[in-house]
Amino acid sequence: MEETATGGLVKGFRMIWGLVKLNLLFVAYTLAGGIIFGVGPAFYTISSLIEASGLAYEEQTFRKGWDIWKDGFWRGNKQFYLFFAVTAFLGYNLYLATQFQGLLWLVISFILIVIIGLCGLLYLLSVTFDACYEISFANNLKLSFICLFLRMGTFLKLIFGLAGIAVITWTMKGLLLFGSFSLLMLWVHGAVKQERTLIERDLTDA
């Protein structure tokens, strides 16, 4: 019993350190791109590392991640800034909606907030699938959109999981450095496991 407890404790510490190390790598790669050109490739890099080795921190080396970061630099930035531009456009329209009054303002604002949230989910899904499959940018977007609405359970899991991470990060802002971004991508990878099984089964049958 004691050995089992010790083994579980060690496994827990290994997982925590894996999350921390991934997040520190995310911060390093973001800074390497001058922040502006580093965020997109950094998300792509830690997503690829999670897909390749999970939380096995021994495999999460800076050099390995750096090679992924360089290879995915332009793709990661194109992906990130496409969604950033759409979100910024929607955010500007949300700002303009404040000029309306009454029920119309509430309805328009609610719709825009929902769409902004969906854009964020689509981005995280597209980064996840980018790390899993060698598909074109357009097909990746289609796959992410289909996956988002394929199963209500997965959709709710994504919503509540990411909202929980956001709340925890808001209360403990140090997690931005030590865990929030890696936990975000890890949650998305885990949430779409069933969808990936369906996708890979269909690809095998085809």
Residue pairs with C-beta under 8 A, 6 or more apart in sequence:
14 55
14 57
15 55
17 57
18 54
18 55
18 56
18 57
18 60
19 55
19 179
19 182
19 183
19 186
20 178
20 179
20 182
21 57
21 60
22 46
22 49
22 50
22 55
22 60
22 181
22 182
22 185
22 186
23 46
23 177
23 178
23 179
23 180
23 181
23 182
23 183
24 177
24 178
25 42
25 45
25 46
25 49
25 60
25 62
25 65
26 42
26 43
26 45
26 46
26 181
26 182
27 42
27 177
27 181
28 62
29 38
29 41
29 42
29 45
29 46
29 65
29 66
29 69
30 38
30 39
30 42
31 38
32 38
32 69
33 39
33 41
33 42
33 73
33 77
37 73
37 77
39 80
40 76
40 77
40 78
40 79
40 80
40 81
41 69
41 72
41 73
41 76
41 77
42 69
42 76
42 181
43 76
43 80
43 127
43 181
43 185
44 68
44 69
44 72
44 75
44 76
44 79
44 127
44 130
44 131
45 65
45 68
45 69
45 72
45 76
46 65
46 181
46 182
46 185
47 127
47 128
47 130
47 131
47 185
47 189
48 68
48 72
48 131
49 59
49 60
49 64
49 65
49 68
50 131
50 182
50 185
50 186
50 189
51 128
51 131
51 132
51 189
52 59
53 59
53 60
55 186
69 76
72 130
75 130
75 137
76 127
78 137
79 123
79 126
79 127
79 130
79 137
80 123
83 119
83 120
83 122
83 123
83 126
86 119
87 116
87 119
87 120
90 112
90 115
90 116
90 119
91 116
93 112
94 109
94 112
94 113
94 116
97 105
97 108
97 109
97 112
98 105
98 109
100 108
117 159
118 148
120 162
121 148
121 158
121 159
121 162
122 141
122 144
122 145
122 148
124 158
124 162
124 184
124 185
124 188
125 144
125 147
125 148
125 188
125 192
126 140
126 141
126 144
127 185
127 188
128 185
128 188
128 189
128 192
129 135
129 140
129 143
129 144
129 147
130 140
132 196
133 140
133 143
133 199
135 143
143 199
147 154
147 192
147 195
147 199
148 155
148 158
149 155
150 195
150 198
151 194
151 195
154 191
154 192
154 194
154 195
157 191
158 187
158 188
158 191
161 187
161 191
162 184
162 187
162 188
165 180
165 183
165 184
165 187
168 175
169 175
169 176
169 180
175 183
